[in-house]
Amino acid sequence: MLEVFNFRVILDYMPLYFQCLWVTVWLSAVSLVGALALGIVACAMRLSRFGLLSRLAGIYIETIRSTPLLAQLYFFYFGLPSLGIGLTEYTTGILALTLNSGAYLAEIIRAGIVSVSTGQVEAGIASGLAYAQRMRYIILPQAIGVTTPPILGQAIVLVKDSALLSLISITELTRAGQLMTSERFMPAEGYITTAAFYLLIYYCLKAISSWVQKRLIFREAR
């Protein structure tokens, strides 16, 4: 197999792959930050005592989670322009990834908050702690410990989902493999190199996840 594997062509395309690696990383990072912010807001709305806010958050979360990311991406890319809303490819990609991951992160954060035992919350109330104080000193420290692993897992999923952005002509890692395949007709070399770069990102995120978990005060019991 290695005899027919053309490493020279891979080296020729390495500058393109590094450029696309940077595009994938920054697109994923911006989308993750937006998804975290959106997830926190949606979680707060979901847990709100106001029924309208809770229902609106529920509609958003269930709609996003019950439809494929590809369909959402195509809606933003093809559907919005037909409605008179024009967005660039990069804005469309970030919007799709942010809204998609935000729904999942909202449920992850909500699960962490509701996992805190009622007894501890009641003890905080009996001690005279206000709602903000209970969140700061009792609920959030434990919720962070519970939700950090799945949040980092969702970050890995987001990076892999960014491969779909190649379908709207964004030159990221998967697109680099497509370009190499179309120009040199070497699909094995093109897509194996693409997979190797995604594997590199995965292990970097996995290392970050392990480092963070070791430094958490509150962690899930194993």
Backbone as CSV, one residue per row, in Angstrom:
resi,resn,N_x,N_y,N_z,CA_x,CA_y,CA_z,C_x,C_y,C_z
1,MET,0.831,-1.221,0.000,0.000,0.000,0.000,0.858,1.261,0.000
2,LEU,1.927,1.262,0.855,2.787,2.424,0.944,3.551,2.672,-0.353
3,GLU,3.716,1.632,-1.168,4.444,1.794,-2.415,3.693,2.698,-3.398
4,VAL,2.366,2.665,-3.338,1.563,3.476,-4.257,1.070,4.756,-3.591
5,PHE,1.394,4.953,-2.325,0.979,6.150,-1.591,1.975,7.264,-1.879
6,ASN,1.505,8.354,-2.468,2.383,9.421,-2.938,2.572,10.486,-1.853
7,PHE,3.650,10.350,-1.083,3.916,11.313,-0.012,4.388,12.654,-0.569
8,ARG,4.986,12.648,-1.738,5.481,13.896,-2.319,4.337,14.863,-2.608
9,VAL,3.235,14.327,-3.130,2.078,15.172,-3.404,1.491,15.720,-2.104
10,ILE,1.481,14.907,-1.062,0.985,15.371,0.235,1.820,16.542,0.728
11,LEU,3.143,16.429,0.577,4.022,17.525,0.987,3.764,18.779,0.155
12,ASP,3.475,18.600,-1.120,3.168,19.755,-1.970,1.927,20.485,-1.496
13,TYR,0.959,19.727,-0.967,-0.308,20.327,-0.530,-0.306,20.709,0.955
14,MET,0.813,20.476,1.629,0.846,20.758,3.060,0.581,22.227,3.399
15,PRO,1.095,23.212,2.631,0.728,24.617,2.937,-0.778,24.860,2.892
16,LEU,-1.464,24.232,1.928,-2.921,24.364,1.858,-3.573,23.744,3.076
17,TYR,-3.077,22.587,3.513,-3.666,21.922,4.675,-3.470,22.745,5.945
18,PHE,-2.305,23.341,6.107,-2.083,24.164,7.298,-2.976,25.401,7.272
19,GLN,-3.169,25.976,6.107,-4.083,27.114,5.983,-5.509,26.695,6.330
20,CYS,-5.916,25.548,5.829,-7.269,25.048,6.114,-7.417,24.621,7.564
21,LEU,-6.326,24.132,8.163,-6.352,23.795,9.586,-6.655,25.033,10.414
22,TRP,-6.013,26.145,10.085,-6.265,27.395,10.791,-7.715,27.828,10.625
23,VAL,-8.255,27.708,9.409,-9.652,28.084,9.167,-10.583,27.225,10.010
24,THR,-10.341,25.916,10.039,-11.173,25.013,10.835,-11.108,25.358,12.318
25,VAL,-9.906,25.654,12.812,-9.729,25.946,14.236,-10.442,27.235,14.621
26,TRP,-10.251,28.307,13.828,-10.870,29.574,14.245,-12.376,29.566,14.044
27,LEU,-12.852,28.905,12.988,-14.299,28.790,12.820,-14.923,28.015,13.981
28,SER,-14.273,26.931,14.372,-14.789,26.111,15.473,-14.723,26.872,16.790
29,ALA,-13.635,27.621,17.011,-13.481,28.363,18.264,-14.541,29.457,18.389
30,VAL,-14.733,30.222,17.324,-15.748,31.283,17.357,-17.139,30.682,17.561
31,SER,-17.417,29.591,16.870,-18.730,28.941,16.993,-18.937,28.386,18.392
32,LEU,-17.880,27.833,19.000,-18.000,27.274,20.341,-18.271,28.365,21.370
33,VAL,-17.578,29.492,21.258,-17.823,30.602,22.185,-19.264,31.105,22.045
34,GLY,-19.709,31.257,20.804,-21.094,31.669,20.587,-22.090,30.644,21.097
35,ALA,-21.776,29.364,20.902,-22.675,28.300,21.359,-22.756,28.261,22.879
36,LEU,-21.636,28.492,23.553,-21.648,28.524,25.017,-22.512,29.676,25.532
37,ALA,-22.332,30.846,24.929,-23.136,31.996,25.341,-24.623,31.737,25.088
38,LEU,-24.924,31.208,23.908,-26.313,30.913,23.572,-26.870,29.809,24.461
39,GLY,-26.045,28.805,24.751,-26.491,27.708,25.604,-26.814,28.159,27.011
40,ILE,-26.008,29.080,27.553,-26.263,29.605,28.897,-27.570,30.384,28.929
41,VAL,-27.776,31.215,27.902,-29.016,31.999,27.838,-30.234,31.085,27.689
42,ALA,-30.118,30.103,26.768,-31.239,29.183,26.554,-31.520,28.354,27.797
43,CYS,-30.468,27.969,28.510,-30.652,27.213,29.757,-31.364,28.057,30.798
44,ALA,-30.938,29.328,30.940,-31.591,30.224,31.911,-33.064,30.415,31.563
45,MET,-33.349,30.543,30.272,-34.748,30.685,29.849,-35.525,29.409,30.123
46,ARG,-34.901,28.272,29.872,-35.561,26.975,30.082,-35.920,26.756,31.546
47,LEU,-35.049,27.245,32.448,-35.286,27.075,33.879,-36.069,28.232,34.484
48,SER,-36.418,29.207,33.655,-37.125,30.387,34.152,-38.511,30.032,34.674
49,ARG,-38.953,30.820,35.627,-40.303,30.630,36.160,-41.367,31.210,35.234
50,PHE,-40.930,32.024,34.273,-41.868,32.598,33.309,-42.142,31.570,32.212
51,GLY,-43.382,31.173,32.095,-43.740,30.104,31.174,-43.401,30.408,29.723
52,LEU,-43.567,31.658,29.296,-43.306,32.023,27.903,-41.834,31.830,27.562
53,LEU,-40.942,32.301,28.439,-39.508,32.139,28.200,-39.117,30.672,28.154
54,SER,-39.665,29.901,29.077,-39.355,28.480,29.120,-39.828,27.759,27.859
55,ARG,-41.021,28.119,27.384,-41.546,27.482,26.169,-40.746,27.881,24.931
56,LEU,-40.342,29.144,24.845,-39.549,29.593,23.701,-38.214,28.865,23.646
57,ALA,-37.569,28.728,24.812,-36.302,27.998,24.865,-36.514,26.534,24.499
58,GLY,-37.627,25.956,24.967,-37.920,24.564,24.645,-38.141,24.356,23.156
59,ILE,-38.829,25.288,22.520,-39.071,25.192,21.075,-37.743,25.243,20.309
60,TYR,-36.883,26.186,20.696,-35.574,26.302,20.040,-34.763,25.022,20.204
61,ILE,-34.670,24.531,21.428,-33.845,23.351,21.702,-34.375,22.126,20.968
62,GLU,-35.672,21.884,21.052,-36.240,20.699,20.420,-36.187,20.785,18.898
63,THR,-36.390,21.983,18.351,-36.334,22.142,16.897,-34.945,21.846,16.367
64,ILE,-33.930,22.393,17.012,-32.554,22.188,16.561,-32.132,20.738,16.736
65,ARG,-32.467,20.151,17.869,-32.011,18.786,18.151,-32.745,17.741,17.318
66,SER,-33.908,18.078,16.792,-34.688,17.103,16.032,-34.484,17.228,14.525
67,THR,-33.640,18.161,14.091,-33.381,18.321,12.654,-31.883,18.187,12.393
68,PRO,-31.500,17.677,11.221,-30.070,17.490,10.921,-29.349,18.829,10.741
69,LEU,-28.081,18.849,11.114,-27.281,20.052,10.928,-27.174,20.419,9.451
70,LEU,-27.110,19.425,8.588,-27.011,19.698,7.154,-28.234,20.457,6.652
71,ALA,-29.421,20.063,7.112,-30.642,20.759,6.710,-30.639,22.196,7.229
72,GLN,-30.167,22.387,8.447,-30.077,23.733,9.001,-29.092,24.581,8.206
73,LEU,-27.955,23.991,7.868,-26.941,24.710,7.097,-27.470,25.118,5.738
74,TYR,-28.160,24.218,5.058,-28.728,24.546,3.756,-29.824,25.609,3.858
75,PHE,-30.579,25.571,4.946,-31.610,26.602,5.127,-30.971,27.988,5.236
76,PHE,-29.910,28.085,6.050,-29.249,29.376,6.211,-28.557,29.814,4.925
77,TYR,-28.015,28.863,4.160,-27.239,29.208,2.979,-28.120,29.473,1.759
78,PHE,-29.168,28.636,1.585,-30.037,28.793,0.419,-31.367,29.458,0.757
79,GLY,-31.898,29.155,1.969,-33.220,29.645,2.326,-33.253,31.110,2.681
80,LEU,-32.282,31.558,3.501,-32.298,32.958,3.925,-32.138,33.940,2.760
81,PRO,-31.250,33.674,1.793,-31.177,34.612,0.651,-32.483,34.737,-0.115
82,SER,-33.250,33.631,-0.176,-34.543,33.708,-0.867,-35.542,34.561,-0.103
83,LEU,-35.260,34.770,1.194,-36.110,35.633,2.017,-35.561,37.050,2.095
84,GLY,-34.510,37.307,1.335,-33.928,38.640,1.312,-32.857,38.882,2.347
85,ILE,-32.381,37.815,2.984,-31.332,37.937,4.007,-30.053,37.318,3.446
86,GLY,-29.114,38.144,3.057,-27.873,37.654,2.475,-26.753,37.586,3.502
87,LEU,-26.103,36.430,3.618,-24.993,36.239,4.545,-23.799,35.674,3.787
88,THR,-22.596,35.977,4.267,-21.412,35.385,3.671,-21.317,33.911,4.063
89,GLU,-20.467,33.175,3.354,-20.311,31.758,3.656,-19.815,31.546,5.081
90,TYR,-18.861,32.355,5.499,-18.303,32.182,6.839,-19.332,32.536,7.915
91,THR,-20.080,33.598,7.701,-21.132,33.952,8.659,-22.190,32.858,8.735
92,THR,-22.538,32.305,7.573,-23.517,31.220,7.541,-23.013,30.012,8.303
93,GLY,-21.747,29.653,8.089,-21.185,28.495,8.777,-21.148,28.676,10.279
94,ILE,-20.699,29.847,10.728,-20.639,30.116,12.167,-22.037,30.125,12.772
95,LEU,-22.992,30.720,12.068,-24.366,30.769,12.563,-24.946,29.367,12.719
96,ALA,-24.735,28.526,11.722,-25.274,27.162,11.775,-24.642,26.360,12.908
97,LEU,-23.321,26.421,13.037,-22.648,25.668,14.100,-23.016,26.193,15.476
98,THR,-23.143,27.523,15.601,-23.481,28.117,16.897,-24.879,27.718,17.344
99,LEU,-25.854,27.848,16.457,-27.231,27.504,16.821,-27.375,26.014,17.101
100,ASN,-26.686,25.187,16.326,-26.794,23.744,16.521,-26.180,23.315,17.847
101,SER,-24.931,23.714,18.088,-24.274,23.312,19.335,-24.881,23.997,20.546
102,GLY,-25.402,25.229,20.367,-26.010,25.938,21.487,-27.172,25.182,22.100
103,ALA,-27.960,24.499,21.260,-29.099,23.729,21.769,-28.631,22.564,22.631
104,TYR,-27.580,21.881,22.184,-27.061,20.749,22.958,-26.382,21.218,24.240
105,LEU,-25.649,22.328,24.162,-24.989,22.846,25.355,-26.003,23.341,26.375
106,ALA,-27.125,23.873,25.917,-28.167,24.319,26.843,-28.669,23.153,27.690
107,GLU,-28.875,22.014,27.066,-29.342,20.836,27.804,-28.253,20.264,28.698
108,ILE,-27.004,20.329,28.255,-25.902,19.854,29.087,-25.791,20.702,30.354
109,ILE,-25.843,22.020,30.181,-25.747,22.927,31.333,-26.945,22.755,32.255
110,ARG,-28.128,22.614,31.666,-29.337,22.426,32.487,-29.249,21.137,33.293
111,ALA,-28.739,20.079,32.671,-28.598,18.807,33.387,-27.629,18.946,34.558
112,GLY,-26.572,19.725,34.368,-25.633,19.931,35.460,-26.236,20.700,36.611
113,ILE,-27.049,21.700,36.288,-27.665,22.510,37.344,-28.691,21.706,38.132
114,VAL,-29.531,20.976,37.429,-30.586,20.222,38.134,-30.030,18.985,38.846
115,SER,-28.762,18.631,38.545,-28.170,17.463,39.217,-27.783,17.773,40.663
116,VAL,-27.681,19.063,40.999,-27.357,19.434,42.375,-28.541,19.071,43.270
117,SER,-28.275,18.401,44.348,-29.343,17.891,45.192,-30.177,19.019,45.797
118,THR,-31.450,18.743,45.928,-32.372,19.736,46.499,-32.007,20.075,47.933
119,GLY,-31.462,19.103,48.645,-31.100,19.329,50.040,-30.062,20.425,50.196
120,GLN,-29.097,20.464,49.286,-28.074,21.507,49.369,-28.662,22.885,49.076
121,VAL,-29.567,22.936,48.113,-30.220,24.212,47.800,-31.045,24.676,48.989
122,GLU,-31.787,23.752,49.599,-32.608,24.104,50.765,-31.730,24.541,51.935
123,ALA,-30.548,23.923,52.061,-29.631,24.334,53.129,-29.141,25.753,52.889
124,GLY,-28.914,26.086,51.626,-28.505,27.446,51.302,-29.595,28.458,51.620
125,ILE,-30.838,28.071,51.335,-31.970,28.952,51.652,-32.092,29.137,53.158
126,ALA,-31.933,28.035,53.906,-32.029,28.106,55.361,-30.906,28.949,55.954
127,SER,-29.757,29.001,55.258,-28.635,29.808,55.739,-28.784,31.279,55.390
128,GLY,-29.854,31.610,54.652,-30.109,32.998,54.312,-29.426,33.472,53.045
129,LEU,-28.948,32.519,52.221,-28.290,32.909,50.977,-29.329,33.319,49.938
130,ALA,-29.057,34.411,49.231,-29.934,34.848,48.146,-29.750,33.928,46.942
131,TYR,-30.631,34.099,45.931,-30.577,33.228,44.751,-29.216,33.305,44.070
132,ALA,-28.702,34.524,43.887,-27.398,34.690,43.226,-26.287,34.050,44.045
133,GLN,-26.359,34.149,45.352,-25.348,33.539,46.211,-25.419,32.020,46.159
134,ARG,-26.633,31.482,46.118,-26.765,30.023,46.018,-26.180,29.518,44.704
135,MET,-26.432,30.263,43.621,-25.875,29.876,42.329,-24.347,29.922,42.357
136,ARG,-23.802,30.960,42.982,-22.348,31.158,42.967,-21.615,30.171,43.861
137,TYR,-22.135,29.934,45.050,-21.386,29.159,46.032,-21.790,27.688,46.111
138,ILE,-22.994,27.352,45.653,-23.476,25.968,45.817,-23.687,25.278,44.470
139,ILE,-24.492,25.901,43.622,-24.939,25.211,42.411,-23.881,25.210,41.317
140,LEU,-23.382,26.399,40.943,-22.471,26.489,39.799,-21.151,25.741,39.990
141,PRO,-20.499,25.799,41.179,-19.252,25.032,41.318,-19.430,23.542,41.046
142,GLN,-20.548,22.986,41.511,-20.792,21.564,41.269,-21.245,21.311,39.829
143,ALA,-22.059,22.225,39.291,-22.533,22.068,37.914,-21.380,22.120,36.923
144,ILE,-20.388,22.982,37.191,-19.228,23.079,36.305,-18.473,21.762,36.281
145,GLY,-18.290,21.152,37.437,-17.602,19.874,37.496,-18.313,18.782,36.723
146,VAL,-19.637,18.803,36.781,-20.420,17.774,36.095,-20.454,18.006,34.591
147,THR,-20.530,19.263,34.181,-20.770,19.560,32.766,-19.503,19.743,31.939
148,THR,-18.352,19.926,32.571,-17.131,20.169,31.794,-16.800,19.040,30.824
149,PRO,-16.829,17.766,31.239,-16.526,16.698,30.269,-17.484,16.667,29.077
150,PRO,-18.815,16.709,29.281,-19.693,16.703,28.104,-19.589,17.969,27.262
151,ILE,-19.263,19.116,27.872,-19.083,20.330,27.081,-17.879,20.194,26.165
152,LEU,-16.780,19.667,26.700,-15.602,19.451,25.865,-15.871,18.377,24.816
153,GLY,-16.699,17.394,25.159,-17.100,16.401,24.167,-17.905,17.031,23.045
154,GLN,-18.789,17.972,23.391,-19.555,18.684,22.371,-18.648,19.551,21.518
155,ALA,-17.568,20.072,22.115,-16.607,20.858,21.333,-15.957,19.990,20.262
156,ILE,-15.663,18.743,20.604,-15.085,17.820,19.623,-16.090,17.539,18.510
157,VAL,-17.352,17.353,18.882,-18.399,17.125,17.881,-18.521,18.328,16.961
158,LEU,-18.424,19.531,17.529,-18.528,20.745,16.719,-17.411,20.809,15.684
159,VAL,-16.196,20.458,16.091,-15.075,20.482,15.148,-15.324,19.510,14.001
160,LYS,-15.815,18.332,14.328,-16.095,17.358,13.264,-17.249,17.823,12.381
161,ASP,-18.248,18.458,12.988,-19.378,18.965,12.197,-18.956,20.078,11.252
162,SER,-17.862,20.762,11.570,-17.404,21.840,10.696,-17.015,21.333,9.315
163,ALA,-16.828,20.016,9.174,-16.526,19.445,7.858,-17.657,19.707,6.869
164,LEU,-18.892,19.855,7.386,-20.029,20.121,6.498,-19.933,21.486,5.823
165,LEU,-19.112,22.371,6.362,-18.987,23.699,5.774,-18.300,23.652,4.412
166,SER,-17.648,22.536,4.112,-17.061,22.383,2.773,-18.149,22.368,1.706
167,LEU,-19.375,22.024,2.088,-20.480,21.966,1.128,-20.957,23.352,0.702
168,ILE,-20.560,24.385,1.459,-20.926,25.746,1.056,-19.675,26.523,0.654
169,SER,-18.686,25.776,0.157,-17.474,26.354,-0.453,-16.558,27.067,0.525
170,ILE,-16.589,26.691,1.799,-15.614,27.208,2.752,-14.377,26.312,2.689
171,THR,-13.225,26.903,2.507,-11.993,26.136,2.334,-11.441,25.766,3.700
172,GLU,-11.950,24.679,4.266,-11.445,24.135,5.526,-10.833,22.763,5.250
173,LEU,-10.594,21.963,6.275,-9.822,20.733,6.107,-10.441,19.759,5.117
174,THR,-11.735,19.537,5.207,-12.378,18.609,4.277,-12.315,19.136,2.848
175,ARG,-12.451,20.439,2.714,-12.352,21.043,1.383,-10.953,20.869,0.811
176,ALA,-9.938,20.906,1.662,-8.575,20.678,1.198,-8.438,19.286,0.596
177,GLY,-9.030,18.286,1.253,-9.016,16.934,0.705,-9.747,16.846,-0.624
178,GLN,-10.856,17.565,-0.730,-11.609,17.585,-1.986,-10.801,18.226,-3.114
179,LEU,-10.093,19.327,-2.804,-9.290,20.005,-3.816,-8.147,19.110,-4.289
180,MET,-7.504,18.447,-3.354,-6.409,17.552,-3.717,-6.909,16.400,-4.565
181,THR,-8.073,15.880,-4.240,-8.652,14.777,-5.005,-9.022,15.210,-6.416
182,SER,-9.618,16.391,-6.545,-10.056,16.851,-7.862,-8.894,17.275,-8.748
183,GLU,-7.835,17.828,-8.140,-6.717,18.313,-8.932,-5.716,17.221,-9.290
184,ARG,-5.475,16.288,-8.367,-4.484,15.235,-8.603,-5.113,13.841,-8.725
185,PHE,-6.419,13.742,-8.507,-7.135,12.472,-8.495,-6.441,11.462,-7.579
186,MET,-6.255,11.877,-6.334,-5.635,11.031,-5.313,-6.505,11.068,-4.064
187,PRO,-7.652,10.392,-4.100,-8.573,10.439,-2.953,-8.001,9.831,-1.688
188,ALA,-7.200,8.761,-1.829,-6.633,8.125,-0.634,-5.716,9.094,0.097
189,GLU,-4.780,9.707,-0.633,-3.861,10.645,-0.023,-4.600,11.870,0.528
190,GLY,-5.569,12.373,-0.246,-6.279,13.575,0.168,-7.076,13.398,1.439
191,TYR,-7.869,12.330,1.496,-8.766,12.186,2.637,-8.081,11.573,3.856
192,ILE,-7.034,10.780,3.647,-6.276,10.283,4.800,-5.538,11.434,5.470
193,THR,-5.003,12.354,4.677,-4.343,13.532,5.251,-5.347,14.395,6.004
194,THR,-6.526,14.558,5.422,-7.587,15.311,6.110,-7.939,14.648,7.439
195,ALA,-8.109,13.335,7.419,-8.436,12.606,8.651,-7.331,12.741,9.690
196,ALA,-6.068,12.767,9.242,-4.947,12.900,10.173,-4.988,14.248,10.886
197,PHE,-5.357,15.292,10.169,-5.449,16.614,10.803,-6.603,16.670,11.792
198,TYR,-7.740,16.059,11.447,-8.848,16.013,12.405,-8.451,15.209,13.644
199,LEU,-7.684,14.148,13.440,-7.221,13.340,14.572,-6.306,14.161,15.470
200,LEU,-5.481,15.001,14.859,-4.600,15.877,15.632,-5.420,16.840,16.496
201,ILE,-6.446,17.441,15.909,-7.310,18.352,16.676,-8.000,17.602,17.808
202,TYR,-8.470,16.381,17.512,-9.166,15.580,18.518,-8.278,15.314,19.735
203,TYR,-7.046,14.910,19.493,-6.156,14.586,20.615,-5.753,15.837,21.383
204,CYS,-5.665,16.971,20.700,-5.406,18.226,21.415,-6.565,18.567,22.346
205,LEU,-7.784,18.443,21.852,-8.960,18.722,22.686,-9.096,17.690,23.811
206,LYS,-8.752,16.456,23.510,-8.809,15.417,24.543,-7.804,15.691,25.650
207,ALA,-6.623,16.172,25.275,-5.610,16.514,26.274,-6.085,17.683,27.132
208,ILE,-6.708,18.675,26.505,-7.254,19.812,27.258,-8.332,19.338,28.224
209,SER,-9.192,18.424,27.742,-10.258,17.888,28.588,-9.686,17.181,29.807
210,SER,-8.658,16.364,29.604,-8.045,15.643,30.724,-7.389,16.606,31.701
211,TRP,-6.738,17.634,31.166,-6.064,18.623,32.019,-7.075,19.383,32.876
212,VAL,-8.193,19.761,32.264,-9.217,20.509,32.999,-9.850,19.640,34.082
213,GLN,-10.162,18.394,33.752,-10.824,17.520,34.714,-9.941,17.253,35.936
214,LYS,-8.641,17.175,35.748,-7.740,16.912,36.866,-7.677,18.090,37.831
215,ARG,-8.049,19.275,37.355,-7.954,20.479,38.171,-9.289,20.967,38.716
216,LEU,-10.313,20.201,38.459,-11.619,20.572,38.988,-11.725,20.149,40.449
217,ILE,-12.308,21.020,41.243,-12.522,20.672,42.660,-13.647,19.656,42.778
218,PHE,-14.729,19.900,42.027,-15.882,19.007,42.056,-15.891,18.219,40.770
219,ARG,-15.931,16.897,40.870,-15.978,16.042,39.707,-17.018,14.961,39.950
220,GLU,-17.475,14.404,38.853,-18.393,13.288,38.978,-17.693,12.122,39.649
221,ALA,-18.364,11.454,40.544,-17.785,10.258,41.168,-17.679,9.156,40.135
222,ARG,-16.510,8.521,40.116,-16.322,7.445,39.139,-16.867,6.128,39.668
